[in-house]
């Protein structure tokens, strides 16, 4: 869990708090914290009270977006920090088109993972 800088905060269109995510997923907040700890979600401290927030794009209704966990693992294995992962996921990529986060939410995870793997080369 990292502090968010203004650049990343501006890239991510919407955020959710951990209690919001717990309600959406139908689980306890401790389970959402575990998902963050396991690297299946990225949470950052932001706002006046520095509460933990997760990009809203990472949640699709009552589940975590398909392919997100594997993509985060690839990026972490490539040496990316949480901030660098957020920047990469929310920066427009003309070859997708859109952002990698949008592509994941549109079930185009294979394309996103291919690009993440190419970063390691």
Helices and strands as residue ranges (DSSP letters): E 2-3, H 6-11, E 15-17, H 18-25, H 29-37, E 44-46, E 51-55, G 56-58, E 59-60, E 63-64, H 68-77, H 82-90, H 100-105, H 109-119
